[in-house]
């Protein structure tokens, strides 16, 4: 957390006309999340398979000194969307 005298707060005040340090400190973030709004396993699986199908060349990680695409990550793990789906089905409650 920044104190009121830090350069970060002074820079923020310059870009917020009419804002004072007191108002700047009262900014809060709402972290209240409903459990029902969270992504469940099937939804996450559907999202991953969709990304793998639609955007396989998207860079997703920097590992071992190089950037890897989603397709390369799945290939390095010897996974496909179907194998992942079967694996997740085994984890879901009956």
Backbone as CSV, one residue per row, in Angstrom:
resi,resn,N_x,N_y,N_z,CA_x,CA_y,CA_z,C_x,C_y,C_z
1,UNK,0.843,-1.174,0.000,0.000,0.000,0.000,0.889,1.237,0.000
2,UNK,0.520,2.200,-0.799,1.306,3.425,-0.902,0.859,4.428,0.143
3,UNK,1.794,5.208,0.633,1.432,6.321,1.498,1.075,7.502,0.603
4,UNK,0.519,8.534,1.192,0.069,9.669,0.384,1.205,10.441,-0.259
5,UNK,2.418,10.307,0.257,3.518,11.094,-0.272,4.336,10.395,-1.340
6,UNK,3.928,9.242,-1.802,4.727,8.521,-2.782,4.535,9.106,-4.174
7,UNK,5.523,8.947,-5.040,5.394,9.441,-6.413,4.223,8.801,-7.154
8,UNK,3.899,7.566,-6.821,2.789,6.882,-7.489,1.488,7.645,-7.263
9,UNK,1.230,8.033,-6.019,-0.002,8.753,-5.723,-0.008,10.141,-6.344
10,UNK,1.147,10.799,-6.349,1.204,12.125,-6.962,0.930,12.024,-8.459
11,UNK,1.458,10.990,-9.105,1.213,10.801,-10.535,-0.261,10.511,-10.782
12,UNK,-0.879,9.706,-9.916,-2.294,9.379,-10.070,-3.148,10.629,-9.907
13,UNK,-2.784,11.501,-8.971,-3.548,12.730,-8.755,-3.462,13.661,-9.965
14,UNK,-2.320,13.663,-10.651,-2.173,14.512,-11.822,-3.147,14.102,-12.924
15,UNK,-3.448,12.799,-13.020,-4.328,12.302,-14.069,-5.792,12.288,-13.649
16,UNK,-6.072,12.643,-12.389,-7.442,12.660,-11.886,-7.785,14.074,-11.436
17,UNK,-8.208,14.924,-12.355,-8.517,16.300,-11.973,-9.605,16.322,-10.902
18,UNK,-9.409,17.127,-9.883,-10.385,17.253,-8.820,-10.239,16.218,-7.722
19,UNK,-9.327,15.282,-7.880,-9.130,14.253,-6.858,-8.095,14.724,-5.865
20,UNK,-8.321,14.402,-4.612,-7.320,14.716,-3.597,-6.795,13.410,-3.014
21,UNK,-5.762,13.505,-2.196,-5.137,12.302,-1.642,-6.118,11.508,-0.796
22,UNK,-7.022,12.176,-0.092,-8.002,11.476,0.733,-8.939,10.624,-0.096
23,UNK,-9.408,11.170,-1.195,-10.283,10.398,-2.087,-9.530,9.228,-2.712
24,UNK,-8.281,9.455,-3.022,-7.478,8.418,-3.646,-7.292,7.229,-2.720
25,UNK,-7.172,7.480,-1.427,-6.978,6.405,-0.464,-8.260,5.648,-0.157
26,UNK,-9.417,6.238,-0.452,-10.680,5.575,-0.154,-11.130,4.611,-1.249
27,UNK,-10.378,4.500,-2.326,-10.731,3.579,-3.403,-10.613,2.159,-2.880
28,UNK,-11.657,1.373,-3.092,-11.659,-0.009,-2.622,-11.974,-0.937,-3.783
29,UNK,-11.557,-2.159,-3.650,-11.820,-3.173,-4.655,-12.797,-4.182,-4.075
30,UNK,-13.845,-4.484,-4.823,-14.837,-5.449,-4.367,-14.343,-6.849,-4.723
31,UNK,-14.003,-7.625,-3.713,-13.506,-8.989,-3.948,-14.543,-10.041,-3.595
32,UNK,-15.764,-9.597,-3.347,-16.838,-10.530,-2.997,-17.290,-11.270,-4.256
33,UNK,-17.115,-12.579,-4.289,-17.477,-13.392,-5.447,-18.433,-14.480,-4.993
34,UNK,-19.524,-14.618,-5.707,-20.466,-15.684,-5.384,-19.959,-17.009,-5.929
35,UNK,-20.106,-18.056,-5.153,-19.655,-19.384,-5.561,-20.334,-19.812,-6.866
36,UNK,-21.584,-19.472,-7.031,-22.313,-19.878,-8.230,-21.777,-19.198,-9.485
37,UNK,-21.033,-18.098,-9.318,-20.472,-17.391,-10.463,-19.122,-17.964,-10.888
38,UNK,-18.578,-18.884,-10.110,-17.279,-19.469,-10.427,-17.403,-20.482,-11.561
39,UNK,-16.316,-20.677,-12.256,-16.284,-21.624,-13.363,-16.167,-23.050,-12.806
40,UNK,-17.102,-23.914,-13.183,-17.017,-25.303,-12.732,-16.196,-26.120,-13.723
41,UNK,-15.958,-27.401,-13.409,-15.039,-28.221,-14.193,-15.460,-28.350,-15.658
42,UNK,-16.739,-28.594,-15.888,-17.192,-28.752,-17.273,-17.064,-27.458,-18.053
43,UNK,-17.350,-26.338,-17.403,-17.229,-25.046,-18.056,-15.767,-24.765,-18.400
44,UNK,-14.858,-25.060,-17.465,-13.433,-24.867,-17.702,-12.943,-25.764,-18.838
45,UNK,-13.388,-27.009,-18.851,-13.013,-27.934,-19.924,-13.494,-27.417,-21.276
46,UNK,-14.736,-26.952,-21.326,-15.292,-26.410,-22.561,-14.476,-25.211,-23.034
47,UNK,-14.069,-24.357,-22.098,-13.266,-23.177,-22.428,-11.894,-23.585,-22.988
48,UNK,-11.237,-24.537,-22.336,-9.904,-24.980,-22.787,-9.993,-25.609,-24.175
49,UNK,-10.979,-26.484,-24.376,-11.134,-27.129,-25.683,-11.453,-26.113,-26.771
50,UNK,-12.257,-25.113,-26.436,-12.588,-24.068,-27.403,-11.345,-23.269,-27.779
51,UNK,-10.543,-22.900,-26.785,-9.304,-22.163,-27.054,-8.335,-22.999,-27.883
52,UNK,-8.245,-24.284,-27.561,-7.348,-25.179,-28.304,-7.788,-25.304,-29.759
53,UNK,-9.086,-25.292,-29.986,-9.617,-25.418,-31.341,-9.521,-24.093,-32.111
54,UNK,-9.839,-22.974,-31.444,-9.918,-21.688,-32.143,-8.610,-20.897,-32.164
55,UNK,-7.790,-21.021,-31.116,-6.563,-20.225,-31.015,-5.371,-21.076,-30.579
56,UNK,-5.018,-22.114,-31.347,-3.918,-22.992,-30.924,-2.551,-22.316,-30.961
57,UNK,-2.418,-21.242,-31.726,-1.119,-20.582,-31.875,-0.930,-19.407,-30.920
58,UNK,-1.816,-19.280,-29.940,-1.712,-18.231,-28.917,-0.579,-18.579,-27.952
59,UNK,0.341,-17.652,-27.736,1.439,-17.876,-26.785,0.859,-17.818,-25.377
60,UNK,1.122,-18.868,-24.588,0.505,-18.961,-23.267,1.494,-19.093,-22.114
61,UNK,2.760,-19.428,-22.390,3.698,-19.642,-21.292,5.131,-19.430,-21.775
62,UNK,5.998,-19.018,-20.858,7.435,-18.939,-21.110,8.070,-20.029,-20.262
63,UNK,8.592,-21.067,-20.916,9.146,-22.206,-20.188,10.450,-22.650,-20.854
64,UNK,11.431,-22.965,-20.043,12.732,-23.455,-20.527,13.358,-22.499,-21.542
65,UNK,13.206,-21.211,-21.292,13.860,-20.217,-22.137,13.165,-19.900,-23.439
66,UNK,11.946,-20.391,-23.662,11.244,-20.049,-24.897,9.746,-19.938,-24.642
67,UNK,9.104,-19.202,-25.535,7.660,-19.023,-25.454,6.974,-20.196,-26.138
68,UNK,5.938,-20.726,-25.509,5.205,-21.860,-26.068,3.763,-21.463,-26.358
69,UNK,3.247,-21.979,-27.459,1.847,-21.765,-27.788,1.008,-22.815,-27.066
70,UNK,-0.301,-22.617,-27.071,-1.204,-23.566,-26.422,-1.055,-24.951,-27.045
71,UNK,-0.932,-25.000,-28.354,-0.766,-26.284,-29.054,0.530,-26.973,-28.618
72,UNK,1.617,-26.224,-28.506,2.898,-26.804,-28.099,2.852,-27.310,-26.658
73,UNK,2.126,-26.607,-25.795,1.993,-27.051,-24.404,1.272,-28.394,-24.366
74,UNK,0.174,-28.509,-25.105,-0.565,-29.768,-25.138,0.270,-30.887,-25.749
75,UNK,1.022,-30.585,-26.807,1.889,-31.594,-27.424,2.976,-32.045,-26.466
76,UNK,3.542,-31.122,-25.697,4.602,-31.485,-24.758,4.078,-32.372,-23.634
77,UNK,2.784,-32.274,-23.348,2.157,-33.111,-22.319,1.498,-34.359,-22.901
78,UNK,1.621,-34.541,-24.219,0.976,-35.655,-24.932,-0.528,-35.674,-24.672
79,UNK,-1.151,-34.502,-24.770,-2.589,-34.364,-24.552,-3.269,-33.838,-25.803
80,UNK,-4.518,-34.218,-25.965,-5.404,-33.620,-26.960,-6.646,-33.175,-26.211
81,UNK,-7.517,-32.459,-26.887,-8.751,-32.034,-26.250,-9.594,-33.217,-25.811
82,UNK,-9.612,-34.278,-26.632,-10.410,-35.470,-26.300,-9.836,-36.213,-25.103
83,UNK,-8.526,-36.337,-25.049,-7.887,-37.011,-23.915,-8.137,-36.220,-22.638
84,UNK,-8.048,-34.910,-22.741,-8.311,-34.061,-21.584,-9.755,-34.219,-21.114
85,UNK,-10.687,-34.280,-22.057,-12.101,-34.449,-21.709,-12.329,-35.777,-20.995
86,UNK,-11.712,-36.842,-21.491,-11.861,-38.156,-20.855,-11.262,-38.151,-19.456
87,UNK,-10.139,-37.482,-19.289,-9.477,-37.399,-17.991,-10.343,-36.652,-16.990
88,UNK,-10.928,-35.531,-17.446,-11.779,-34.737,-16.564,-13.044,-35.504,-16.199
89,UNK,-13.603,-36.253,-17.152,-14.801,-37.058,-16.875,-14.542,-38.046,-15.751
90,UNK,-13.338,-38.579,-15.666,-12.980,-39.509,-14.595,-12.965,-38.814,-13.236
91,UNK,-12.684,-37.515,-13.235,-12.595,-36.771,-11.979,-13.948,-36.274,-11.481
92,UNK,-14.905,-36.150,-12.407,-16.213,-35.628,-12.009,-16.991,-36.630,-11.181
93,UNK,-17.739,-36.141,-10.201,-18.554,-37.049,-9.398,-19.664,-37.670,-10.252
94,UNK,-20.017,-38.889,-9.929,-21.034,-39.590,-10.713,-22.424,-39.105,-10.401
